[in-house]
Amino acid sequence: MIFKIIKRIVFAIVIIYSLDLFIRNLDIFIPLNIYTISAVSVLGFPGLITLALSFFFLL
């Protein structure tokens, strides 16, 4: 159980960081903090897409 949670958190960190590297050219910044990691850990890729779009439309 704990291994699964740690695995999801590490996966979320890697995915957020790699997406941030790709969309940095568009002047979109996704912060790597506890809220974004939690959202991506719980929701997966749909959470990541939602974060990217929300930062794009809100900023």
VEXFI-665007 format. One line per 10 residues: number of its first residue (from 1); their letters; for each residue z, y negated, x negated of C-alpha. Coordinates in nm, 2 decimals, always signed. Example, Ala and Ser with C-alpha at 12.3 -4.5 7.8 and 13.67 -1.06 7.14 Angstrom:
# VEXFI-665007
1> AS> +0.78/+0.45/-1.23; +0.71/+0.11/-1.37
//
This chain:
# VEXFI-665007
1> MIFKIIKRIV> +0.00/+0.00/+0.00; +0.10/-0.25/-0.27; -0.20/-0.15/-0.48; -0.43/-0.22/-0.19; -0.29/-0.57/-0.14; -0.31/-0.65/-0.51; -0.67/-0.52/-0.52; -0.77/-0.75/-0.23; -0.60/-1.05/-0.39; -0.78/-0.99/-0.72
11> FAIVIIYSLD> -1.11/-0.94/-0.54; -1.06/-1.26/-0.35; -0.99/-1.46/-0.67; -1.30/-1.32/-0.84; -1.52/-1.39/-0.54; -1.40/-1.74/-0.49; -1.44/-1.82/-0.85; -1.79/-1.68/-0.87; -1.90/-1.86/-0.55; -1.75/-2.18/-0.70
21> LFIRNLDIFI> -1.97/-2.14/-1.01; -2.28/-2.09/-0.80; -2.23/-2.38/-0.56; -2.10/-2.63/-0.82; -2.45/-2.77/-0.85; -2.43/-2.88/-0.48; -2.12/-3.08/-0.55; -1.91/-2.85/-0.34; -1.57/-2.75/-0.48; -1.37/-2.46/-0.34
31> PLNIYTISAV> -1.02/-2.49/-0.47; -0.85/-2.18/-0.60; -0.51/-2.20/-0.43; -0.28/-1.98/-0.22; -0.45/-2.08/+0.11; -0.80/-2.00/+0.01; -0.70/-1.68/-0.16; -0.51/-1.57/+0.15; -0.79/-1.65/+0.38; -1.04/-1.46/+0.17
41> SVLGFPGLIT> -0.80/-1.17/+0.12; -0.74/-1.13/+0.49; -1.09/-1.22/+0.63; -1.31/-1.10/+0.34; -1.67/-1.24/+0.31; -1.66/-1.41/+0.66; -1.36/-1.60/+0.54; -1.54/-1.70/+0.22; -1.85/-1.82/+0.41; -1.62/-2.02/+0.65
51> LALSFFFLL> -1.45/-2.18/+0.35; -1.77/-2.28/+0.19; -1.92/-2.42/+0.51; -1.60/-2.61/+0.60; -1.58/-2.78/+0.26; -1.95/-2.86/+0.29; -1.93/-3.02/+0.63; -1.59/-3.18/+0.59; -1.65/-3.35/+0.26
//
